Amino acid sequence: MPPINDIFKLKASDPITLEEGGEAAANLALDAAEQINAGSVQGVVYDESAQPIEGATVKLLNEDLEPLFHTVTDSNGQYSFFDIPDGSYYVTATFDGYIAANPLLVEVEGEIVEQDITLSVDEKAGQAKIYGTVTEDGTGTPIEGAVVLLYLDPGGGADYQFVSGTVTIEDGEYVFENLDNPATYQLRVYRPGYFTSDYFEIEADAGEIYQQLVQLVPDQNAGAGTISGVITEDDGTTPIPNAFVGLYSATGGAAEELIMVTYTNDEGFYLFVGVEEGDYIIKAKASETTV
């Protein structure tokens, strides 16, 4: 059927009061209608087996792929866009469990343009996703650059297996996608300057999206260093166990001050942690109890 275009605009007369058996006249001078060169775009959205898809979202875009309108298919998979001015457009569609169709070019020239669309199944639609944000405990400040590690429970009592790792962005967000399911996962987060998080266990089912928020506690000693070594006899090789080891501050030429004490292990090894920036001296000796 060819398009029907108005020639004259619809116009109403003034109110008419007609007495019983009376006569009345109502003459109208119609104004010319603006001529609009417009057409329509319509079609059917199918799946790969040529079955129509009800409830699919169809979008009409301009030639720069900017969205103009959208609609939803009916029970027969049909869609329609009306009163579309002449020009070049693109049409695309999507539906849950399917991949969005590549935009299809349609040329509108005052008539009906038929354009069917076929959607392909999204093979990844059934896979689980895990996402969340990492923030600082107490302040809620997003932490950028935190390393998020994901592990999978292989079952049978075996150790968890590393699956993937990612790094949080500026707003502290991370995401893992394309995860096998159903499955049990563990997630852990670390970032220099903070204590490593506990393990978070997640039971993932098909197609589900899981949110795991993580708060990291600042490590007050994160900026501190360590000093370690081995205490031996004068031959330089025989370790001295249970030797006294003192850490002395010698910063700024001040008098030496004993600030930490520890003792060597069976291999003569000692370790001081949480040592602030500065100058230090290590002193050691070994004693024994006599009767």
N, C-alpha and C positions, 0 to 999 in steps of 0.2 A: 504494500500500500504506500503510495507516495506521501510525503509530508504534507500536512494541512497547515497553512499559514493564514493568520487573520489578515484581512484587507482593511477593515474598519474596526475601531475599538468598540467594546461594549459600552452603551450609554443608557441611562435611565431617564424617564420623563419626570415631570413634576407630579406630585400627588393628584389623583383624579377622584372627585366625588361625583358619583353617578346616582341620580334620583331614579325611583322606580319608573320604568318605561322610558327613561330619558335617553339622550344621545350625547356622546362626547367624542372629541377628537384628540389624538395624541400624536403629533408630528415630531419626528426627531431628525436632527441633522447630525449624522455620524461623522466623527473625526477619523481621519486616516490612521491606521495602525503603523507603528514603526516596524519595518521589515528586519527581522533578525535571522541571520544566517546561522542556524544552529542545528545540530543533529543529536544523536544519542549513541552510546556505546553499550552493548549488551552481549551476554554470552553465558556459558555454563562452566563451572569449575568441576573438573573430574579428578579422580585418583588414577593411578597407573593402570588399573583394570577397567577404566572407562566408566566407573560408577560415579554418579554426581555426589558432590559433597555439600551437605547442608550446614549452614553456619560458618562457612569460610568467609574471611574478611577480604574484600577486594578494594584496592586503592587505585585511584586515577591520579596520574602525575603529569606535570607539564613537560615540555621537551628538555628542561634542565633537571628533570627528575625531582622536582619539588612537589610535595603532596598537595592535591587540590580537594579531593573528596574521597570518602570511603563508604562502603555499604556492605551488607551481609547477604550471602546467598540464601534462597528460600529452600523449601523441601525438595525441589527439583534441581538444586545446585545453580539456579539461575540468578544473575545479577543484572542491573541496569543503571546507567547514568543518563539523565535526560537534560535537554537544553544545553548542550555543550557547543560553544562557539566553534566555528571552523578553525582548524589548526592541527598541529601534530601533538600527540599525547602518548603516554605509556600507561599500561595497565599491568598490575601484578596482584597476587593473592597469596594468602597463607592460612594455615589451620593447625591446631594443636597436633603434634606428632608428624608434621610434614615440614619440608624445607620451603621457604618462600620462593615463589616462581621468579625467574628472571623477568624483568620488565619487558613487555611486548609493545612494539610500536603500533599505534593506530592513527590513521589519518581521517579526520572528521571533515566532511564537506557537505553539511546540511542534510545528511541522510543517516540512516541506521547503519552502524558498523558492528558486525558480528565478530567477536573475538573470544573463543573458548580458551580455557587455561587448564593445564594439567599439572598436578602437584605430585612430587616424589616424596616417599616416606623418609623421614629423618631417622637414620639408623642409630643416631646417638640419643634419640628422645627418651629411651628407656634407661639411660645411664644416670647414676646419681651425681649430685653436685654438693660440695661442701664449701661454705664461704663464711666470712666473718670479719671482725676488726680486732686489732691489737691496740690496747690503750695502756696508759700508765696508771697503776693502782693509786687511788687516792685523788688524782687530779682529772682523770678521764682524757688526758691529752693523747691524741693519736700518735702511734710510734711508727715512723717510716723506717724501712730497712730491716725490720725484724725478719728472721729466717723462720719459716713455718715448714715443719717436716711432717709427712704423712706416712703411716705404716699400716700394713695389711695383716690381719690375722689369717694365716693359711689353714688354720684348723688342725685337728689332730694333736694338739698340745705343742706344736712347733713354735719357735720364736717368731715374733712379728717381723715382717719383711718390709724393707724400705720401698715405698711406691713412688713418691715424688716430693720435691721441695720447691718452695716459691718464696718470694720476698714481698713484704707489704709495701704499698705505695704511700703517697703523701698523706692520705687520710686514714692510714693504718689498715686498709682493706686488703684481703687476700681471697683467692678462690681456687678450688680444685674442681675440674670437670672431667667428664668421660670416665667415671669410676665404675668398676665392676660392681655388681650387686646381685642378690643380697649379700652383704659382707659386713664384717666388723673392722673398723679402722681405729687407729690411735693417732692423735695429733699432738705435737709438742712445738713450743716456740722458744727461741732464744734470741737475745740481742745484747751485744757488749754494753755494759753499764747497767744491766738488769739481771736478776736471778732467773734461771731457766724455769719455764712453767712446768706444772705437773703434766702428766699424760691425760688427754681427754679422749674418752672412748665414744665412738659414734657407730650406731647400728644403721647401716644404709640399705634402703629398699629401692626397688626399681623406679626410676624416674623422679625420685623425691629430691628436694632441695633442703639441705640442713645448714643451720646457722650455728656457729660456735664462736662466741665472744671470748676473748682472752685478755686478762689483765696481768701485766708484768710489774713486779715489785722492784723499785730501784735498788741497786747494790751500792751502799754508801762507800764501800771500799773499792769501787770499780776503777778509780783513778790511781790506786796504790799499786806498788810493785812487789816483787819478791826478791829475797837474797837467800842463796843456798850454797852448799859446798860439802866437802868431806874432810874430816879431821883424821890424820894418820900419825903414826909414830915417825921418828926422825928419818926412817928409811924411805918415807914418802909413799909407801905402798900398804903397810899394815894398818887397817882401820882401827880406830879406837872407839869402842861402843860406850854409851852412857857418859860421854864427855860433856862438860859444861861448855855452852856456847853463849856468849853475850853479844848483843847488838848495841853498839854505842853511837850516839849522835855526835857528829863533829862538824856541824854546819856553822858556817860563818866565823870560824876561828874560835868558837866558844869552847869552854872546857868540856871534855868528853863526859857524856851522861849515859848511863845504862838505861835503855828503854825497853828492851825485850830480852828474855832468857829462854833457851830451849836446851835439849840434850840430844846427842847423836843416837841413831839407831844401831843395830848390830853391824851394819856396814859402814859406820862412821858418818852417815849422812845426816845433815840438818837442813831445816827450811824455815825461813821467816816469811810470813805473808802479811799483806796489808801495810806495807812499808811506804810511807809518804816520800815524796821527792826530797832529796837532800844528800848530804855527805855522811858516810857512816864508816865505822871501824868494827871488825869482828875480832873478838878475843875468845880464846878457848883454853881449857885446862882439864886434866883428868885427875881424880882423887880416888883413894880407896880407904876403907875403914879399917883401922888397926885395933887390936885388942891388947 
